[in-house]
């Protein structure tokens, strides 16, 4: 590949032209050599050195597939006879069905996935036996015990819904729904209200204190103290 710049490169073999729309001079195109495009290079190589050399050059330039890259897939006839899966005995099916029945009756609120993990079978098998036995499907949503745990957690210190959901073992939106039903503000809003309350209490005792001193006193970030002062309609004390 030469370092020469031309406005138009014309292949000496097929007269293919390469240029840019703006007309600026460009170097010799990639994979060209002696003003010859890759395909013409391969054709010249075949005429001069033979098919094998042309094949190797085409693979090197990336315009031909490598030999053996796409082998003929093995047919099912070549693979031999299919292996037969061992069947399950009638007693084993009965035992598995009884295990599903006992687990579903003992834990009606647990999902098919949970029961399947406990028994060691596929969740679809659990669902099949549930329907066959006439058992009610798993209840969706948290159990009564989980709902009570969520209520106790929400009544305590402000915590993220994700943390409560992970602790209780339910979904995050169940915690959010319980929060709305109880009229409890989200953690960020509760934290903001608590910061405003503490800032107002300090200002009431020390009206001449600035935001930095208040932040150091109550252990809150300086920006939170400033936002709390602004929300309370209080201006910074004059120096």
C-alpha positions, -999 to 999 in steps of 0.1 A, spaced: 0 0 0 16 33 -12 15 66 7 5 85 -24 -26 107 -22 -51 109 -52 -84 125 -57 -97 93 -75 -83 58 -73 -91 37 -104 -86 -1 -103 -62 -12 -131 -82 -44 -136 -119 -36 -134 -118 3 -135 -136 5 -102 -134 41 -89 -129 51 -52 -132 87 -40 -148 109 -14 -177 133 -21 -158 164 -10 -131 157 -36 -102 157 -11 -71 136 -20 -72 102 -2 -46 74 3 -48 41 -15 -79 22 -4 -74 -6 22 -65 -40 7 -55 -25 -26 -20 -29 -40 -5 -13 -72 -38 4 -80 -56 -29 -80 -87 -38 -60 -88 -70 -38 -109 -90 -63 -86 -82 -92 -56 -90 -71 -70 -125 -65 -78 -130 -102 -42 -120 -111 -28 -143 -85 -49 -172 -99 -36 -166 -134 0 -163 -122 3 -188 -93 -27 -210 -95 -60 -216 -77 -45 -226 -43 -25 -194 -41 -55 -174 -50 -76 -192 -24 -50 -183 3 -48 -146 -8 -86 -144 -9 -88 -157 27 -61 -133 38 -79 -103 23 -112 -114 39 -131 -117 6 -134 -155 6 -145 -179 33 -119 -199 50 -119 -235 39 -138 -257 65 -154 -227 81 -189 -240 73 -188 -277 76 -218 -298 67 -239 -304 98 -241 -339 111 -274 -355 103 -296 -373 128 -289 -405 108 -252 -401 114 -257 -395 151 -271 -430 156 -304 -440 173 -318 -416 198 -313 -424 235 -345 -434 253 -352 -415 285 -358 -438 314 -394 -438 325 -407 -431 360 -423 -459 379 -459 -456 391 -448 -457 427 -424 -428 421 -451 -407 405 -474 -414 435 -448 -404 460 -440 -372 441 -477 -364 439 -481 -369 476 -451 -347 483 -467 -319 463 -500 -324 481 -484 -322 516 -463 -292 507 -492 -273 491 -515 -279 520 -489 -270 546 -479 -238 527 -509 -226 506 -493 -192 502 -461 -204 486 -456 -203 449 -451 -233 426 -414 -223 422 -408 -224 460 -425 -257 464 -406 -272 434 -373 -260 449 -382 -277 482 -393 -310 467 -367 -310 440 -389 -312 409 -400 -288 380 -424 -260 389 -447 -271 360 -450 -305 376 -461 -288 408 -487 -268 389 -500 -299 371 -504 -319 403 -521 -289 420 -547 -288 392 -551 -326 392 -556 -327 430 -581 -298 429 -559 -276 451 -562 -239 449 -533 -221 431 -508 -202 452 -520 -169 466 -505 -139 450 -492 -112 472 -478 -112 507 -492 -133 535 -510 -119 565 -478 -124 585 -458 -105 559 -483 -77 559 -480 -73 596 -442 -73 594 -444 -46 567 -467 -25 589 -443 -28 619 -413 -19 597 -431 12 583 -440 24 618 -404 24 628 -375 46 616 -375 57 580 -361 30 558 -362 24 520 -389 2 506 -364 -21 490 -347 -28 523 -380 -36 540 -391 -58 511 -359 -78 512 -361 -82 549 -398 -94 549 -395 -114 517 -421 -97 495 -421 -74 465 -412 -37 467 -446 -26 454 -463 -44 482 -444 -22 507 -452 9 487 -489 0 486 -489 -6 524 -471 28 529 -498 46 509 -526 28 527 -511 38 561 -506 74 550 -468 72 557 -446 95 537 -417 80 518 -383 78 535 -368 108 517 -398 130 526 -397 118 562 -360 125 564 -365 160 549 -393 168 574 -371 155 603 -342 177 592 -365 207 590 -378 200 625 -343 198 639 -331 229 621 -361 248 634 -354 237 669 -318 248 668 -327 282 652 -353 288 679 -326 284 706 -298 301 686 -312 325 660 -278 339 653 -262 306 642 -253 302 606 -259 271 584 -224 256 590 -227 257 628 -262 243 627 -250 214 604 -222 206 628 -246 207 657 -272 183 644 -249 162 621 -267 169 589 -251 179 555 -247 216 549 -269 216 518 -297 199 537 -296 226 564 -297 253 538 -326 237 520 -344 234 554 -339 270 562 -352 280 527 -382 257 532 -389 273 566 -387 307 550 -357 317 571 -329 338 556 -293 333 566 -282 356 595 -263 387 586 -226 386 593 
